[in-house]
Amino acid sequence: MPELTISEILSDLRMAEEVISKFERRYWITSDQFFELYSEGLLDDGEHAEDFSEWAGFLKLKQRRKSAVAVR
């Protein structure tokens, strides 16, 4: 797997932040609160499952990219 450039990492971080902010505004909850509830399976019955899955994915991407920047 090719190593990402710092430019690609920063671009991914910007995109993740934009998507995460969109979800925080839509659902009126912080990502920290969301991820805690999501991880514990305490959210809705599936009506928003696709959004929540995407939100969690972007939070994980953000964390991976932040870790990649810290390593450099």
CHARMM-style PDB file with segment names, atoms N, HN, CA, C and O in Angstrom:
ATOM      1  N   MET     1       0.844  -1.182   0.000  1.00  0.00      PROA
ATOM      2  CA  MET     1       0.000   0.000   0.000  1.00  0.00      PROA
ATOM      3  C   MET     1       0.887   1.242   0.000  1.00  0.00      PROA
ATOM      4  O   MET     1       1.753   1.377   0.865  1.00  0.00      PROA
ATOM      5  N   PRO     2       0.686   2.158  -0.962  1.00  0.00      PROA
ATOM      6  CA  PRO     2       1.537   3.340  -1.043  1.00  0.00      PROA
ATOM      7  C   PRO     2       1.309   4.290   0.129  1.00  0.00      PROA
ATOM      8  O   PRO     2       0.197   4.417   0.643  1.00  0.00      PROA
ATOM      9  N   GLU     3       2.368   4.939   0.530  1.00  0.00      PROA
ATOM     10  HN  GLU     3       3.271   4.835   0.112  1.00  0.00      PROA
ATOM     11  CA  GLU     3       2.282   5.890   1.636  1.00  0.00      PROA
ATOM     12  C   GLU     3       1.646   7.189   1.150  1.00  0.00      PROA
ATOM     13  O   GLU     3       1.946   7.664   0.055  1.00  0.00      PROA
ATOM     14  N   LEU     4       0.784   7.749   1.953  1.00  0.00      PROA
ATOM     15  HN  LEU     4       0.540   7.363   2.843  1.00  0.00      PROA
ATOM     16  CA  LEU     4       0.118   9.006   1.620  1.00  0.00      PROA
ATOM     17  C   LEU     4       1.067  10.180   1.799  1.00  0.00      PROA
ATOM     18  O   LEU     4       1.913  10.178   2.693  1.00  0.00      PROA
ATOM     19  N   THR     5       0.920  11.173   0.947  1.00  0.00      PROA
ATOM     20  HN  THR     5       0.233  11.174   0.220  1.00  0.00      PROA
ATOM     21  CA  THR     5       1.694  12.395   1.114  1.00  0.00      PROA
ATOM     22  C   THR     5       1.032  13.253   2.191  1.00  0.00      PROA
ATOM     23  O   THR     5      -0.133  13.048   2.533  1.00  0.00      PROA
ATOM     24  N   ILE     6       1.772  14.195   2.709  1.00  0.00      PROA
ATOM     25  HN  ILE     6       2.718  14.362   2.431  1.00  0.00      PROA
ATOM     26  CA  ILE     6       1.214  15.092   3.724  1.00  0.00      PROA
ATOM     27  C   ILE     6       0.047  15.879   3.130  1.00  0.00      PROA
ATOM     28  O   ILE     6      -0.924  16.164   3.831  1.00  0.00      PROA
ATOM     29  N   SER     7       0.129  16.230   1.861  1.00  0.00      PROA
ATOM     30  HN  SER     7       0.918  15.999   1.291  1.00  0.00      PROA
ATOM     31  CA  SER     7      -0.962  16.945   1.195  1.00  0.00      PROA
ATOM     32  C   SER     7      -2.229  16.093   1.141  1.00  0.00      PROA
ATOM     33  O   SER     7      -3.325  16.598   1.382  1.00  0.00      PROA
ATOM     34  N   GLU     8      -2.086  14.816   0.830  1.00  0.00      PROA
ATOM     35  HN  GLU     8      -1.195  14.406   0.634  1.00  0.00      PROA
ATOM     36  CA  GLU     8      -3.240  13.911   0.791  1.00  0.00      PROA
ATOM     37  C   GLU     8      -3.844  13.723   2.179  1.00  0.00      PROA
ATOM     38  O   GLU     8      -5.064  13.671   2.334  1.00  0.00      PROA
ATOM     39  N   ILE     9      -2.991  13.624   3.172  1.00  0.00      PROA
ATOM     40  HN  ILE     9      -2.000  13.666   3.047  1.00  0.00      PROA
ATOM     41  CA  ILE     9      -3.459  13.470   4.554  1.00  0.00      PROA
ATOM     42  C   ILE     9      -4.256  14.697   4.974  1.00  0.00      PROA
ATOM     43  O   ILE     9      -5.341  14.574   5.541  1.00  0.00      PROA
ATOM     44  N   LEU    10      -3.714  15.881   4.693  1.00  0.00      PROA
ATOM     45  HN  LEU    10      -2.832  15.981   4.232  1.00  0.00      PROA
ATOM     46  CA  LEU    10      -4.404  17.121   5.072  1.00  0.00      PROA
ATOM     47  C   LEU    10      -5.707  17.294   4.304  1.00  0.00      PROA
ATOM     48  O   LEU    10      -6.689  17.795   4.853  1.00  0.00      PROA
ATOM     49  N   SER    11      -5.723  16.889   3.050  1.00  0.00      PROA
ATOM     50  HN  SER    11      -4.926  16.483   2.604  1.00  0.00      PROA
ATOM     51  CA  SER    11      -6.953  16.945   2.262  1.00  0.00      PROA
ATOM     52  C   SER    11      -8.018  16.028   2.857  1.00  0.00      PROA
ATOM     53  O   SER    11      -9.180  16.416   2.973  1.00  0.00      PROA
ATOM     54  N   ASP    12      -7.621  14.810   3.233  1.00  0.00      PROA
ATOM     55  HN  ASP    12      -6.677  14.495   3.139  1.00  0.00      PROA
ATOM     56  CA  ASP    12      -8.547  13.879   3.876  1.00  0.00      PROA
ATOM     57  C   ASP    12      -9.078  14.448   5.186  1.00  0.00      PROA
ATOM     58  O   ASP    12     -10.264  14.311   5.489  1.00  0.00      PROA
ATOM     59  N   LEU    13      -8.205  15.084   5.962  1.00  0.00      PROA
ATOM     60  HN  LEU    13      -7.242  15.194   5.716  1.00  0.00      PROA
ATOM     61  CA  LEU    13      -8.626  15.677   7.233  1.00  0.00      PROA
ATOM     62  C   LEU    13      -9.656  16.788   7.008  1.00  0.00      PROA
ATOM     63  O   LEU    13     -10.651  16.873   7.728  1.00  0.00      PROA
ATOM     64  N   ARG    14      -9.414  17.631   6.009  1.00  0.00      PROA
ATOM     65  HN  ARG    14      -8.606  17.562   5.424  1.00  0.00      PROA
ATOM     66  CA  ARG    14     -10.367  18.715   5.702  1.00  0.00      PROA
ATOM     67  C   ARG    14     -11.721  18.141   5.300  1.00  0.00      PROA
ATOM     68  O   ARG    14     -12.762  18.596   5.774  1.00  0.00      PROA
ATOM     69  N   MET    15     -11.700  17.145   4.426  1.00  0.00      PROA
ATOM     70  HN  MET    15     -10.854  16.776   4.041  1.00  0.00      PROA
ATOM     71  CA  MET    15     -12.945  16.533   3.973  1.00  0.00      PROA
ATOM     72  C   MET    15     -13.681  15.883   5.148  1.00  0.00      PROA
ATOM     73  O   MET    15     -14.894  16.041   5.289  1.00  0.00      PROA
ATOM     74  N   ALA    16     -12.949  15.157   5.984  1.00  0.00      PROA
ATOM     75  HN  ALA    16     -11.964  15.028   5.870  1.00  0.00      PROA
ATOM     76  CA  ALA    16     -13.569  14.497   7.137  1.00  0.00      PROA
ATOM     77  C   ALA    16     -14.192  15.529   8.064  1.00  0.00      PROA
ATOM     78  O   ALA    16     -15.308  15.334   8.545  1.00  0.00      PROA
ATOM     79  N   GLU    17     -13.491  16.618   8.317  1.00  0.00      PROA
ATOM     80  HN  GLU    17     -12.585  16.777   7.926  1.00  0.00      PROA
ATOM     81  CA  GLU    17     -14.026  17.678   9.187  1.00  0.00      PROA
ATOM     82  C   GLU    17     -15.324  18.261   8.630  1.00  0.00      PROA
ATOM     83  O   GLU    17     -16.268  18.515   9.378  1.00  0.00      PROA
ATOM     84  N   GLU    18     -15.367  18.470   7.315  1.00  0.00      PROA
ATOM     85  HN  GLU    18     -14.600  18.264   6.707  1.00  0.00      PROA
ATOM     86  CA  GLU    18     -16.575  19.017   6.692  1.00  0.00      PROA
ATOM     87  C   GLU    18     -17.763  18.067   6.860  1.00  0.00      PROA
ATOM     88  O   GLU    18     -18.860  18.495   7.217  1.00  0.00      PROA
ATOM     89  N   VAL    19     -17.538  16.793   6.605  1.00  0.00      PROA
ATOM     90  HN  VAL    19     -16.646  16.446   6.315  1.00  0.00      PROA
ATOM     91  CA  VAL    19     -18.619  15.807   6.716  1.00  0.00      PROA
ATOM     92  C   VAL    19     -19.054  15.658   8.171  1.00  0.00      PROA
ATOM     93  O   VAL    19     -20.249  15.610   8.461  1.00  0.00      PROA
ATOM     94  N   ILE    20     -18.096  15.585   9.076  1.00  0.00      PROA
ATOM     95  HN  ILE    20     -17.125  15.623   8.840  1.00  0.00      PROA
ATOM     96  CA  ILE    20     -18.395  15.445  10.504  1.00  0.00      PROA
ATOM     97  C   ILE    20     -19.214  16.638  10.994  1.00  0.00      PROA
ATOM     98  O   ILE    20     -20.193  16.470  11.721  1.00  0.00      PROA
ATOM     99  N   SER    21     -18.809  17.840  10.594  1.00  0.00      PROA
ATOM    100  HN  SER    21     -18.014  17.977  10.003  1.00  0.00      PROA
ATOM    101  CA  SER    21     -19.551  19.047  10.986  1.00  0.00      PROA
ATOM    102  C   SER    21     -20.984  19.012  10.473  1.00  0.00      PROA
ATOM    103  O   SER    21     -21.911  19.425  11.170  1.00  0.00      PROA
ATOM    104  N   LYS    22     -21.163  18.514   9.247  1.00  0.00      PROA
ATOM    105  HN  LYS    22     -20.410  18.179   8.681  1.00  0.00      PROA
ATOM    106  CA  LYS    22     -22.510  18.399   8.665  1.00  0.00      PROA
ATOM    107  C   LYS    22     -23.386  17.508   9.545  1.00  0.00      PROA
ATOM    108  O   LYS    22     -24.535  17.847   9.826  1.00  0.00      PROA
ATOM    109  N   PHE    23     -22.844  16.375   9.975  1.00  0.00      PROA
ATOM    110  HN  PHE    23     -21.910  16.100   9.747  1.00  0.00      PROA
ATOM    111  CA  PHE    23     -23.621  15.464  10.820  1.00  0.00      PROA
ATOM    112  C   PHE    23     -23.900  16.075  12.200  1.00  0.00      PROA
ATOM    113  O   PHE    23     -24.996  15.914  12.738  1.00  0.00      PROA
ATOM    114  N   GLU    24     -22.920  16.769  12.767  1.00  0.00      PROA
ATOM    115  HN  GLU    24     -22.030  16.899  12.330  1.00  0.00      PROA
ATOM    116  CA  GLU    24     -23.139  17.404  14.073  1.00  0.00      PROA
ATOM    117  C   GLU    24     -24.267  18.433  13.992  1.00  0.00      PROA
ATOM    118  O   GLU    24     -25.087  18.531  14.905  1.00  0.00      PROA
ATOM    119  N   ARG    25     -24.306  19.189  12.911  1.00  0.00      PROA
ATOM    120  HN  ARG    25     -23.640  19.109  12.170  1.00  0.00      PROA
ATOM    121  CA  ARG    25     -25.381  20.182  12.737  1.00  0.00      PROA
ATOM    122  C   ARG    25     -26.724  19.494  12.494  1.00  0.00      PROA
ATOM    123  O   ARG    25     -27.751  19.921  13.021  1.00  0.00      PROA
ATOM    124  N   ARG    26     -26.709  18.444  11.707  1.00  0.00      PROA
ATOM    125  HN  ARG    26     -25.875  18.097  11.279  1.00  0.00      PROA
ATOM    126  CA  ARG    26     -27.966  17.749  11.369  1.00  0.00      PROA
ATOM    127  C   ARG    26     -28.596  17.107  12.600  1.00  0.00      PROA
ATOM    128  O   ARG    26     -29.812  17.165  12.779  1.00  0.00      PROA
ATOM    129  N   TYR    27     -27.772  16.494  13.449  1.00  0.00      PROA
ATOM    130  HN  TYR    27     -26.784  16.447  13.304  1.00  0.00      PROA
ATOM    131  CA  TYR    27     -28.314  15.730  14.580  1.00  0.00      PROA
ATOM    132  C   TYR    27     -28.159  16.436  15.932  1.00  0.00      PROA
ATOM    133  O   TYR    27     -28.549  15.879  16.958  1.00  0.00      PROA
ATOM    134  N   TRP    28     -27.605  17.631  15.952  1.00  0.00      PROA
ATOM    135  HN  TRP    28     -27.288  18.083  15.118  1.00  0.00      PROA
ATOM    136  CA  TRP    28     -27.493  18.433  17.167  1.00  0.00      PROA
ATOM    137  C   TRP    28     -26.804  17.672  18.300  1.00  0.00      PROA
ATOM    138  O   TRP    28     -27.286  17.658  19.432  1.00  0.00      PROA
ATOM    139  N   ILE    29     -25.668  17.038  17.980  1.00  0.00      PROA
ATOM    140  HN  ILE    29     -25.276  17.049  17.059  1.00  0.00      PROA
ATOM    141  CA  ILE    29     -24.911  16.293  18.970  1.00  0.00      PROA
ATOM    142  C   ILE    29     -23.439  16.355  18.570  1.00  0.00      PROA
ATOM    143  O   ILE    29     -23.116  16.365  17.382  1.00  0.00      PROA
ATOM    144  N   THR    30     -22.558  16.396  19.549  1.00  0.00      PROA
ATOM    145  HN  THR    30     -22.820  16.387  20.514  1.00  0.00      PROA
ATOM    146  CA  THR    30     -21.133  16.407  19.225  1.00  0.00      PROA
ATOM    147  C   THR    30     -20.705  15.019  18.754  1.00  0.00      PROA
ATOM    148  O   THR    30     -21.365  14.020  19.038  1.00  0.00      PROA
ATOM    149  N   SER    31     -19.615  14.981  18.048  1.00  0.00      PROA
ATOM    150  HN  SER    31     -19.079  15.793  17.817  1.00  0.00      PROA
ATOM    151  CA  SER    31     -19.103  13.696  17.576  1.00  0.00      PROA
ATOM    152  C   SER    31     -18.664  12.803  18.736  1.00  0.00      PROA
ATOM    153  O   SER    31     -18.810  11.583  18.664  1.00  0.00      PROA
ATOM    154  N   ASP    32     -18.136  13.390  19.786  1.00  0.00      PROA
ATOM    155  HN  ASP    32     -18.017  14.381  19.844  1.00  0.00      PROA
ATOM    156  CA  ASP    32     -17.754  12.588  20.956  1.00  0.00      PROA
ATOM    157  C   ASP    32     -18.976  11.916  21.569  1.00  0.00      PROA
ATOM    158  O   ASP    32     -18.947  10.727  21.889  1.00  0.00      PROA
ATOM    159  N   GLN    33     -20.052  12.688  21.731  1.00  0.00      PROA
ATOM    160  HN  GLN    33     -20.075  13.654  21.471  1.00  0.00      PROA
ATOM    161  CA  GLN    33     -21.286  12.123  22.272  1.00  0.00      PROA
ATOM    162  C   GLN    33     -21.850  11.062  21.332  1.00  0.00      PROA
ATOM    163  O   GLN    33     -22.256   9.983  21.763  1.00  0.00      PROA
ATOM    164  N   PHE    34     -21.869  11.388  20.037  1.00  0.00      PROA
ATOM    165  HN  PHE    34     -21.539  12.264  19.686  1.00  0.00      PROA
ATOM    166  CA  PHE    34     -22.368  10.446  19.051  1.00  0.00      PROA
ATOM    167  C   PHE    34     -21.593   9.130  19.106  1.00  0.00      PROA
ATOM    168  O   PHE    34     -22.192   8.057  19.176  1.00  0.00      PROA
ATOM    169  N   PHE    35     -20.271   9.214  19.073  1.00  0.00      PROA
ATOM    170  HN  PHE    35     -19.785  10.086  19.016  1.00  0.00      PROA
ATOM    171  CA  PHE    35     -19.475   7.993  18.971  1.00  0.00      PROA
ATOM    172  C   PHE    35     -19.628   7.121  20.214  1.00  0.00      PROA
ATOM    173  O   PHE    35     -19.618   5.893  20.118  1.00  0.00      PROA
ATOM    174  N   GLU    36     -19.769   7.744  21.369  1.00  0.00      PROA
ATOM    175  HN  GLU    36     -19.778   8.741  21.447  1.00  0.00      PROA
ATOM    176  CA  GLU    36     -20.003   6.973  22.592  1.00  0.00      PROA
ATOM    177  C   GLU    36     -21.322   6.209  22.488  1.00  0.00      PROA
ATOM    178  O   GLU    36     -21.369   5.008  22.756  1.00  0.00      PROA
ATOM    179  N   LEU    37     -22.388   6.902  22.099  1.00  0.00      PROA
ATOM    180  HN  LEU    37     -22.350   7.877  21.881  1.00  0.00      PROA
ATOM    181  CA  LEU    37     -23.694   6.248  21.946  1.00  0.00      PROA
ATOM    182  C   LEU    37     -23.675   5.206  20.837  1.00  0.00      PROA
ATOM    183  O   LEU    37     -24.238   4.121  20.989  1.00  0.00      PROA
ATOM    184  N   TYR    38     -23.030   5.532  19.725  1.00  0.00      PROA
ATOM    185  HN  TYR    38     -22.574   6.413  19.601  1.00  0.00      PROA
ATOM    186  CA  TYR    38     -22.947   4.618  18.584  1.00  0.00      PROA
ATOM    187  C   TYR    38     -22.202   3.338  18.975  1.00  0.00      PROA
ATOM    188  O   TYR    38     -22.635   2.232  18.653  1.00  0.00      PROA
ATOM    189  N   SER    39     -21.089   3.507  19.666  1.00  0.00      PROA
ATOM    190  HN  SER    39     -20.738   4.406  19.927  1.00  0.00      PROA
ATOM    191  CA  SER    39     -20.276   2.358  20.090  1.00  0.00      PROA
ATOM    192  C   SER    39     -21.027   1.443  21.046  1.00  0.00      PROA
ATOM    193  O   SER    39     -20.800   0.234  21.072  1.00  0.00      PROA
ATOM    194  N   GLU    40     -21.922   2.030  21.830  1.00  0.00      PROA
ATOM    195  HN  GLU    40     -22.106   3.013  21.810  1.00  0.00      PROA
ATOM    196  CA  GLU    40     -22.704   1.258  22.796  1.00  0.00      PROA
ATOM    197  C   GLU    40     -24.011   0.739  22.206  1.00  0.00      PROA
ATOM    198  O   GLU    40     -24.774   0.058  22.891  1.00  0.00      PROA
ATOM    199  N   GLY    41     -24.273   1.054  20.947  1.00  0.00      PROA
ATOM    200  HN  GLY    41     -23.653   1.607  20.390  1.00  0.00      PROA
ATOM    201  CA  GLY    41     -25.501   0.584  20.290  1.00  0.00      PROA
ATOM    202  C   GLY    41     -26.757   1.249  20.824  1.00  0.00      PROA
ATOM    203  O   GLY    41     -27.828   0.641  20.809  1.00  0.00      PROA
ATOM    204  N   LEU    42     -26.648   2.484  21.296  1.00  0.00      PROA
ATOM    205  HN  LEU    42     -25.778   2.977  21.308  1.00  0.00      PROA
ATOM    206  CA  LEU    42     -27.776   3.165  21.936  1.00  0.00      PROA
ATOM    207  C   LEU    42     -28.487   4.170  21.040  1.00  0.00      PROA
ATOM    208  O   LEU    42     -29.249   5.003  21.532  1.00  0.00      PROA
ATOM    209  N   LEU    43     -28.250   4.104  19.737  1.00  0.00      PROA
ATOM    210  HN  LEU    43     -27.631   3.428  19.338  1.00  0.00      PROA
ATOM    211  CA  LEU    43     -28.908   5.048  18.850  1.00  0.00      PROA
ATOM    212  C   LEU    43     -30.152   4.437  18.244  1.00  0.00      PROA
ATOM    213  O   LEU    43     -30.607   3.388  18.700  1.00  0.00      PROA
ATOM    214  N   ASP    44     -30.713   5.069  17.226  1.00  0.00      PROA
ATOM    215  HN  ASP    44     -30.344   5.921  16.856  1.00  0.00      PROA
ATOM    216  CA  ASP    44     -32.034   4.698  16.689  1.00  0.00      PROA
ATOM    217  C   ASP    44     -32.121   3.263  16.172  1.00  0.00      PROA
ATOM    218  O   ASP    44     -31.132   2.530  16.141  1.00  0.00      PROA
ATOM    219  N   ASP    45     -33.309   2.893  15.774  1.00  0.00      PROA
ATOM    220  HN  ASP    45     -34.113   3.487  15.799  1.00  0.00      PROA
ATOM    221  CA  ASP    45     -33.622   1.528  15.356  1.00  0.00      PROA
ATOM    222  C   ASP    45     -33.231   1.224  13.911  1.00  0.00      PROA
ATOM    223  O   ASP    45     -33.592   0.170  13.387  1.00  0.00      PROA
ATOM    224  N   GLY    46     -32.522   2.101  13.280  1.00  0.00      PROA
ATOM    225  HN  GLY    46     -32.229   2.957  13.705  1.00  0.00      PROA
ATOM    226  CA  GLY    46     -32.082   1.862  11.919  1.00  0.00      PROA
ATOM    227  C   GLY    46     -32.488   2.921  10.926  1.00  0.00      PROA
ATOM    228  O   GLY    46     -32.014   2.923   9.790  1.00  0.00      PROA
ATOM    229  N   GLU    47     -33.361   3.824  11.337  1.00  0.00      PROA
ATOM    230  HN  GLU    47     -33.746   3.822  12.260  1.00  0.00      PROA
ATOM    231  CA  GLU    47     -33.823   4.878  10.440  1.00  0.00      PROA
ATOM    232  C   GLU    47     -32.658   5.726   9.925  1.00  0.00      PROA
ATOM    233  O   GLU    47     -32.669   6.177   8.780  1.00  0.00      PROA
ATOM    234  N   HSD    48     -31.665   5.936  10.771  1.00  0.00      PROA
ATOM    235  HN  HSD    48     -31.655   5.570  11.701  1.00  0.00      PROA
ATOM    236  CA  HSD    48     -30.510   6.767  10.412  1.00  0.00      PROA
ATOM    237  C   HSD    48     -29.226   5.946  10.333  1.00  0.00      PROA
ATOM    238  O   HSD    48     -28.129   6.501  10.393  1.00  0.00      PROA
ATOM    239  N   ALA    49     -29.355   4.649  10.202  1.00  0.00      PROA
ATOM    240  HN  ALA    49     -30.246   4.197  10.153  1.00  0.00      PROA
ATOM    241  CA  ALA    49     -28.186   3.754  10.242  1.00  0.00      PROA
ATOM    242  C   ALA    49     -27.135   4.115   9.200  1.00  0.00      PROA
ATOM    243  O   ALA    49     -25.938   4.064   9.482  1.00  0.00      PROA
ATOM    244  N   GLU    50     -27.569   4.475   8.015  1.00  0.00      PROA
ATOM    245  HN  GLU    50     -28.541   4.516   7.786  1.00  0.00      PROA
ATOM    246  CA  GLU    50     -26.598   4.809   6.960  1.00  0.00      PROA
ATOM    247  C   GLU    50     -25.810   6.062   7.320  1.00  0.00      PROA
ATOM    248  O   GLU    50     -24.588   6.087   7.170  1.00  0.00      PROA
ATOM    249  N   ASP    51     -26.497   7.108   7.795  1.00  0.00      PROA
ATOM    250  HN  ASP    51     -27.489   7.088   7.917  1.00  0.00      PROA
ATOM    251  CA  ASP    51     -25.812   8.326   8.240  1.00  0.00      PROA
ATOM    252  C   ASP    51     -24.846   8.021   9.377  1.00  0.00      PROA
ATOM    253  O   ASP    51     -23.701   8.473   9.371  1.00  0.00      PROA
ATOM    254  N   PHE    52     -25.317   7.254  10.345  1.00  0.00      PROA
ATOM    255  HN  PHE    52     -26.247   6.887  10.350  1.00  0.00      PROA
ATOM    256  CA  PHE    52     -24.487   6.977  11.517  1.00  0.00      PROA
ATOM    257  C   PHE    52     -23.254   6.158  11.153  1.00  0.00      PROA
ATOM    258  O   PHE    52     -22.174   6.374  11.704  1.00  0.00      PROA
ATOM    259  N   SER    53     -23.413   5.235  10.242  1.00  0.00      PROA
ATOM    260  HN  SER    53     -24.290   5.060   9.795  1.00  0.00      PROA
ATOM    261  CA  SER    53     -22.283   4.435   9.787  1.00  0.00      PROA
ATOM    262  C   SER    53     -21.262   5.322   9.066  1.00  0.00      PROA
ATOM    263  O   SER    53     -20.056   5.193   9.275  1.00  0.00      PROA
ATOM    264  N   GLU    54     -21.760   6.213   8.223  1.00  0.00      PROA
ATOM    265  HN  GLU    54     -22.740   6.317   8.053  1.00  0.00      PROA
ATOM    266  CA  GLU    54     -20.872   7.135   7.506  1.00  0.00      PROA
ATOM    267  C   GLU    54     -20.164   8.064   8.481  1.00  0.00      PROA
ATOM    268  O   GLU    54     -18.964   8.305   8.347  1.00  0.00      PROA
ATOM    269  N   TRP    55     -20.889   8.585   9.452  1.00  0.00      PROA
ATOM    270  HN  TRP    55     -21.864   8.389   9.561  1.00  0.00      PROA
ATOM    271  CA  TRP    55     -20.331   9.488  10.458  1.00  0.00      PROA
ATOM    272  C   TRP    55     -19.217   8.774  11.216  1.00  0.00      PROA
ATOM    273  O   TRP    55     -18.122   9.316  11.371  1.00  0.00      PROA
ATOM    274  N   ALA    56     -19.488   7.579  11.679  1.00  0.00      PROA
ATOM    275  HN  ALA    56     -20.377   7.139  11.553  1.00  0.00      PROA
ATOM    276  CA  ALA    56     -18.475   6.811  12.404  1.00  0.00      PROA
ATOM    277  C   ALA    56     -17.252   6.555  11.525  1.00  0.00      PROA
ATOM    278  O   ALA    56     -16.118   6.618  12.000  1.00  0.00      PROA
ATOM    279  N   GLY    57     -17.483   6.267  10.253  1.00  0.00      PROA
ATOM    280  HN  GLY    57     -18.404   6.216   9.867  1.00  0.00      PROA
ATOM    281  CA  GLY    57     -16.370   6.031   9.336  1.00  0.00      PROA
ATOM    282  C   GLY    57     -15.493   7.258   9.171  1.00  0.00      PROA
ATOM    283  O   GLY    57     -14.267   7.150   9.152  1.00  0.00      PROA
ATOM    284  N   PHE    58     -16.111   8.420   9.051  1.00  0.00      PROA
ATOM    285  HN  PHE    58     -17.107   8.508   9.067  1.00  0.00      PROA
ATOM    286  CA  PHE    58     -15.324   9.651   8.918  1.00  0.00      PROA
ATOM    287  C   PHE    58     -14.608  10.002  10.216  1.00  0.00      PROA
ATOM    288  O   PHE    58     -13.517  10.571  10.175  1.00  0.00      PROA
ATOM    289  N   LEU    59     -15.186   9.683  11.347  1.00  0.00      PROA
ATOM    290  HN  LEU    59     -16.072   9.222  11.380  1.00  0.00      PROA
ATOM    291  CA  LEU    59     -14.482   9.899  12.614  1.00  0.00      PROA
ATOM    292  C   LEU    59     -13.247   9.010  12.697  1.00  0.00      PROA
ATOM    293  O   LEU    59     -12.195   9.447  13.163  1.00  0.00      PROA
ATOM    294  N   LYS    60     -13.372   7.777  12.250  1.00  0.00      PROA
ATOM    295  HN  LYS    60     -14.227   7.422  11.871  1.00  0.00      PROA
ATOM    296  CA  LYS    60     -12.221   6.854  12.250  1.00  0.00      PROA
ATOM    297  C   LYS    60     -11.162   7.314  11.254  1.00  0.00      PROA
ATOM    298  O   LYS    60      -9.967   7.251  11.543  1.00  0.00      PROA
ATOM    299  N   LEU    61     -11.598   7.780  10.076  1.00  0.00      PROA
ATOM    300  HN  LEU    61     -12.569   7.831   9.841  1.00  0.00      PROA
ATOM    301  CA  LEU    61     -10.655   8.304   9.091  1.00  0.00      PROA
ATOM    302  C   LEU    61      -9.898   9.495   9.665  1.00  0.00      PROA
ATOM    303  O   LEU    61      -8.678   9.589   9.530  1.00  0.00      PROA
ATOM    304  N   LYS    62     -10.625  10.400  10.304  1.00  0.00      PROA
ATOM    305  HN  LYS    62     -11.616  10.324  10.414  1.00  0.00      PROA
ATOM    306  CA  LYS    62      -9.993  11.576  10.907  1.00  0.00      PROA
ATOM    307  C   LYS    62      -8.935  11.155  11.924  1.00  0.00      PROA
ATOM    308  O   LYS    62      -7.839  11.715  11.949  1.00  0.00      PROA
ATOM    309  N   GLN    63      -9.254  10.182  12.753  1.00  0.00      PROA
ATOM    310  HN  GLN    63     -10.144   9.726  12.733  1.00  0.00      PROA
ATOM    311  CA  GLN    63      -8.307   9.726  13.757  1.00  0.00      PROA
ATOM    312  C   GLN    63      -7.070   9.110  13.108  1.00  0.00      PROA
ATOM    313  O   GLN    63      -5.948   9.373  13.540  1.00  0.00      PROA
ATOM    314  N   ARG    64      -7.270   8.289  12.069  1.00  0.00      PROA
ATOM    315  HN  ARG    64      -8.181   8.075  11.718  1.00  0.00      PROA
ATOM    316  CA  ARG    64      -6.130   7.668  11.378  1.00  0.00      PROA
ATOM    317  C   ARG    64      -5.245   8.719  10.732  1.00  0.00      PROA
ATOM    318  O   ARG    64      -4.019   8.629  10.802  1.00  0.00      PROA
ATOM    319  N   ARG    65      -5.852   9.708  10.110  1.00  0.00      PROA
ATOM    320  HN  ARG    65      -6.848   9.781  10.053  1.00  0.00      PROA
ATOM    321  CA  ARG    65      -5.059  10.750   9.448  1.00  0.00      PROA
ATOM    322  C   ARG    65      -4.341  11.628  10.467  1.00  0.00      PROA
ATOM    323  O   ARG    65      -3.204  12.035  10.228  1.00  0.00      PROA
ATOM    324  N   LYS    66      -4.971  11.925  11.581  1.00  0.00      PROA
ATOM    325  HN  LYS    66      -5.895  11.595  11.775  1.00  0.00      PROA
ATOM    326  CA  LYS    66      -4.297  12.702  12.628  1.00  0.00      PROA
ATOM    327  C   LYS    66      -3.104  11.914  13.172  1.00  0.00      PROA
ATOM    328  O   LYS    66      -2.057  12.494  13.459  1.00  0.00      PROA
ATOM    329  N   SER    67      -3.254  10.620  13.313  1.00  0.00      PROA
ATOM    330  HN  SER    67      -4.105  10.148  13.081  1.00  0.00      PROA
ATOM    331  CA  SER    67      -2.149   9.770  13.774  1.00  0.00      PROA
ATOM    332  C   SER    67      -1.019   9.775  12.748  1.00  0.00      PROA
ATOM    333  O   SER    67       0.157   9.791  13.113  1.00  0.00      PROA
ATOM    334  N   ALA    68      -1.373   9.762  11.474  1.00  0.00      PROA
ATOM    335  HN  ALA    68      -2.328   9.750  11.177  1.00  0.00      PROA
ATOM    336  CA  ALA    68      -0.371   9.763  10.413  1.00  0.00      PROA
ATOM    337  C   ALA    68       0.443  11.067  10.426  1.00  0.00      PROA
ATOM    338  O   ALA    68       1.651  11.058  10.187  1.00  0.00      PROA
ATOM    339  N   VAL    69      -0.232  12.175  10.705  1.00  0.00      PROA
ATOM    340  HN  VAL    69      -1.213  12.182  10.898  1.00  0.00      PROA
ATOM    341  CA  VAL    69       0.454  13.461  10.770  1.00  0.00      PROA
ATOM    342  C   VAL    69       1.372  13.484  11.988  1.00  0.00      PROA
ATOM    343  O   VAL    69       2.491  13.990  11.903  1.00  0.00      PROA
ATOM    344  N   ALA    70       0.925  12.952  13.103  1.00  0.00      PROA
ATOM    345  HN  ALA    70       0.016  12.540  13.172  1.00  0.00      PROA
ATOM    346  CA  ALA    70       1.721  12.955  14.334  1.00  0.00      PROA
ATOM    347  C   ALA    70       2.985  12.130  14.185  1.00  0.00      PROA
ATOM    348  O   ALA    70       4.008  12.450  14.791  1.00  0.00      PROA
ATOM    349  N   VAL    71       2.931  11.076  13.391  1.00  0.00      PROA
ATOM    350  HN  VAL    71       2.100  10.815  12.899  1.00  0.00      PROA
ATOM    351  CA  VAL    71       4.084  10.197  13.206  1.00  0.00      PROA
ATOM    352  C   VAL    71       5.166  10.894  12.381  1.00  0.00      PROA
ATOM    353  O   VAL    71       6.356  10.628  12.552  1.00  0.00      PROA
ATOM    354  N   ARG    72       4.754  11.767  11.507  1.00  0.00      PROA
ATOM    355  HN  ARG    72       3.788  11.984  11.368  1.00  0.00      PROA
ATOM    356  CA  ARG    72       5.719  12.428  10.604  1.00  0.00      PROA
ATOM    357  C   ARG    72       6.507  13.410  11.330  1.00  0.00      PROA
ATOM    358  OT1 ARG    72       7.368  14.066  10.744  1.00  0.00      PROA
TER     359      ARG     72
END
